[in-house]
């Protein structure tokens, strides 16, 4: 009996040391199972040791590590464009992909930090409105770039964000994709404040962004400033109204910095101080949900004559879970100097961009329609089909148009 107890005690002591040392390496279940099978310890003793070793390991891990969330997505795309017959240009067919991977650490006291890596910037092209990579480089390895690197901190009721930030539609702004491409990650600082009054959530948003620094050819640092007031009101259990009124300002001196001077619609010498109004009405009581939305913009600079743009659309359904689907129809008309063209939706601005339709830069001086459908195959796999028909907004070439079809398969993890 004494010998048996000594054997057990020795086994438990050795196992305790082994589990403490190996806790960082992984699961001790297999080792415990073997010792139980050989009769060195009982199953109850094994369970107790496993629980103790896991508890000790968890105590050694900083709390903020547990708050780290990693996520990413891969999009495979077929992209087809075709100009009108008058242009005598052949169709352009491309297979492309987009890969993004990042993480967020939600630390204590309202402090967060995040990063994201993404494809894009192929062949030295710094198009800020695209993270696509085209299959056209003969199996060469592609570039992965730092797409986001930001920190966020709550100071009282105000949220401060700085760095290379998430897109505006992820940080509280209520802006339209027609005016702000969703792939752009602005660099600078933002402040956000929200409160509730009479059943309406009101948000105040401000941002200062940097386009270039002081250099030998210019003594000025070109900045972009933006501000917006947003409101969200539940009219009843199934109806919600969202409104936004904002403006941004950027001098002509800094234009072309982001898109490397490939102007795609704007008039040289015109500055940009547009005001924009956004509105959306959500009708969740109709079928799978209906959303009617619109945006209007006007550039306040006196040098701008073609200074107005608008977009309006309707969306039905919501593709979030397996088996769900949604569809959207939208019409847009953006005059050539309504907004800074580098910020506008890059896919819709393909027509006539930079003087050639095959550059696919973001642009203005464009009008047309978007018809899109999405279907969730699984909870993390989505299929989307989009058709865009665009024409020159100023009507200089009425017989010119562009048709674009995009078929996407998106995997999220």
N, C-alpha and C positions, 0 to 999 in steps of 0.2 A: 504493500500500500504506500509506504514511504517513497519507494523507488518510482511508483506510478505518479505520485504527486510531484516529485522532483522533475520528472520528465515533462509533465504538463507545465509546471512553472517555467522550466527552461524554454519550452516551446513558445509559451506566451511571451516571455521576455524577448526572445530572439525575434518573434513575429512583430512585437511592438516596435522594436528598433527598425526592422525591415520596412514596416508600413510607414513609419515616420520618414525614413529616407526615400522611400519610393513613391510617396504620395504625390510628389510633383511629377513623377514620370507617368502616372496613369492609374488604372484600375487594379486593385489588389484582390479582386474576387477570385481569380484562378488560384492564387497562392493559398488563400484561406480554404478554398475547396479541397485542395490536396491535403492540407493538415487535418481537416475534419475527416477525410476519408481514411487517413492513417491513424486516427484515434488520438492524435496529439492534443487536440482541443475539441470541445463540443460545438455544435452549430450555434448555440446561444452565445458562447464565448467568441466565436468568429464574427457574429453579427455585432456584438458589442465593440470589438476591436475595429471593425470596419467603420462603424459610426464615429468612434473616437478619432480615428486617423483622418476621416473626412472633415470633422469639425476643426481639428488642428490646422489642416491645410487651408480651410476657408478663412480662419482667423488671420493667416499670414498674407492673404490676398487683399490689397487695398480696395476699399469700397468702390472707388471710381472705376476700377477695372471691370466690375460687374455691370457698370452702366454703359459700357461701350457697345454700340450697335453697328454691325457691319452689313452692308447691302450693296447690291450691284445689279446691272442688267446688261443683256446682250441683245442687240437688234440686228436682224438680217433683213436687207432691203433690196428689192428690185425697183429701179428708178428709170422710167421711160419718159422722154420728152420729145415733142414733135412740133416744129414751127409750122405756120400756115404755108400752103403751097407757093405763095408769092415770094417767100424767102428762098425757095429752091434749096433748102437745107435738108439733109438726111436726118432720120430719127436718131436720137442718142439713147442708147441702152446701157445701163450700168448696174452692176451688182456691188452692193456696199454693205458695210457693217459698222456698228457703233458699240463700243464696250466701255462701260463705266463701273468703277468700283471705289467705294469710300466708306468712311465710318464717322460716327459721332460719339463723343464722350460727354455724358451728362453728369458733370461734377456737382459738388455741393454748392449751396448758396447762390443758385441761379446762374452758375457758370457752365458754359458749354464750349466745346471746340470740335471742329470737323475738318475733314479733308475729302477730296475725291480725285481720282486719276481717270483720264479719259483719252480715247483715241482722237485723231484729228491733227490738223497742221501738216497734212501730207505735202510732200515736195516743197517744203518751205512756205506753204500758204497759211497765213495767220488769219483766216476767216473766223471772226469771233462768233458768227452765227451758225457754226457747224462743228460737230464732233464726229462726222462721218469719215470713214476710210474706204476708198474705192479699191476693188480688186483689179488693179491694173499695173502692178509693179513687179510682175514676174516672180512671185513667191518671196520677194524681199521682206525682211522683217519691218514691221510698222512701228510708228512712234507712239509712245504713251506719254502724255503730258500731265502736269499738275493743273487740274481744272478748278479746284477749290482748296483754300486753306484759310480758315476763318476762326474767330473766337467771338463768343457772345456772353454778355454779362447783364444781369438785371440790377439796376440802381433805383431802388424804390419802385415806382410804377413805370419806369422807363427801361426799355430794352436797348442796349447798345451792341452793335455788331461792327467788326472791323476785319479787314483782310481782303482776300479774293473770295468774295461771298457767293452764296447761292443766288440763283436767279430771283428777280423781283417777285415772281408769283409764289415763291417759297418763303419769303420773309415778311409777309403781311401786306404788301402792296396789292391794290386791286386794279391791275393793268391788263390791257388787251394784247394778245399775241400778235395782232396786226401791227402794233406799234413797237412792241418789244419782243424780239425773238427769244424763245424759251431756253435756248442753249447758251445765251450770254451769261457770263459770271463776272459781274462788275467788281472793280477794285477801288476800295476806299472805306468810308465809314457811313453807318446808318444809325438812326435813332427812331424808336417806335414807342408810342404811348397809346393805350386804349382804356376806355372807361365806358360805363353804361348809364344811359339817361332815358327815362320814360320808355323802357323796354327796347331801346335801340343801342346797339354796340357801336361806339364811335372810335375811330382810330386816327391818329395824327402821325404822319410818316415824313421823315426828312433824310436826305442822303447827299454826301459830297464825294465825288469820284475823280480820279486822277487819270488823265489821258496821256500826258507826257511830262517830262521833267525839264528843268532849265538846262539849256545846252548852248553851244557856241553860236548857233544860227538864230537863236531866239532867246530873249531875256524873260519871256513870259512862260509861266507854267499853266498849261491849259487844263481847266477843271470843268466838270459838269456838276450842276446842282439840281436837285429834284425834291419836290414836296407834294404831298397829297393828303386830302381828308377823305376818309371812307366811313360808310355807315352800313350796318346790317340790321334789318328790322324783320321780325316775325309778324306778319300781318294776321296770321291765324295758324292753326296746327299744321297746315300743309302748304302754306304760301310764305315765301321769303323774298324780300326786296333788298338788293345790294346796290349802293351808289358810291361813286368816287369822283372827286374833282381834284385835278393836279396839274402840275406844270414842271418843265425842266428847261435848263438854259445851258447852251454850249456855244462858244465862239467858233467862227469859221476857221480860225487859225489852227484849231486842233482837229478839224474834220479830216478824215482820211487816215488818221493815225492808226485806228484800229483795223481798218480794212486795207492798209498799205496803199492808200491813194486811189483805189479802184472805185471811183465814184459811180454810182449806179442809179442816177436819176436826179440828184440834187444839182442846183445851179451854183457854180463857183462864185464865192464872194458873199453868199447869203448866210447869215447866222441863224441860229435856231433857238427860239424861245416859245415852244408850243404849249398851249393849254389843252388838256384833254378831259373829257367827261365820259365816264363809264357807268353803265346801268345793266342790271340783270334781275330778272324775275323768275324765281323757282316755283314751279307748280307741281309739288310732289303728290298731289291727290289725283293726278291724271295718269292712268296707266302706270308705267314704270318711271314716271317723272318727266316733266317737260321744263326746259330752261330756255327763255327768250332773252336775248342780250344784244347790246349794241355799244358802240363807242364813237365819239366825235372828237376831232382834233383840229386846231387852227394855230398856225404859226404867227406869233405877234410881231415878228421882225418886219420893219417897213420895206425892206428890200425884197421881200417875198411877195409875189403876185399869185402864183399857183400854190396857195397856202393852206388848203383845207382837205381833210380826209374823213372817211367814216367807214364803219363796218357794222353789219347787223346779221344776226343769225338765230337759228333755233336748233336745239338739241333734244333728242328723245332717248330715254333710257340711261343706264349707267353700267358700263362693263367693268365690274370690280371682282366678281366671283365667277367660278366655273359655270358656264351656261348662260351668263348674262351678256347682253349686247346693247349697243347704242349707235345712233346715227346722227349726223349733223349736216346742216346746210347753212352756208354763209356767203354773203356778198360783201365785197370790199371795193372801195375807190379811194386811192391815196394820190393826191396831186404831188407834183415833183418836189415842192419845197414845204410840204406839210410837216414833215418830220426829218430828222437826221437819218439818212438811208442806211447807215451801218447798223442801226438798232432794229430796223424793220424786219419782219419775218422773212428769213432768207429763202425758204422754199417757194413762197408765193411770188417773190421778186425775181424769179428766174428770167422772165421775159425782158429782152433787151438790156440785161444787166451789163454795165460797163461797155455797151456798144455791141456785145456779142452774146447771144443767148446761151452759149455753151459754157459760160463761166459760172453760172448759178450763184451769183452774189445776191445779197439782200439789196432791195431797191425800192424806189418810189416811182411816180408817174406810171401807175399800174392800176387796173381795175379788173374785176372778174369774180368767179364763183369757186367755192370749195364744197365738194360733196364727199363725206367720209362715213365709213362704217367700221365698227370694232366689235369683235366677238372674243369672249374669254373661253379658250379651249380647256384649260385647267386654271386653278387659282393663280398660278404663276406663269401662264403662257397665254399670250394674246395675239390674235391676228387682226390686222388693220388694213383697209384698202381706201386710198384717197385719190380723188380726181380733182385737178385744178385747171380751170380755163381762164387765161389772162390775156388782156389786150392793153395797148398803150392808152393811158388815161387822157392825154391831151389830144387824141384823135388825129395826130399828124399823119399816122399811117393806119388808116381804118381797116385796111385789108390784112394787117399783120396780127397774128395771135399766136398763142402758145398753149399746148395741151400737155399736161404732166400727170402721170399715173405712178403712184407709189404703193407697193405691196410689202407690208412689214410683218415679220414674225418676231415677237418680243418675248424674251425669257427673263424673268426677275428672280432674284435670289437674295 
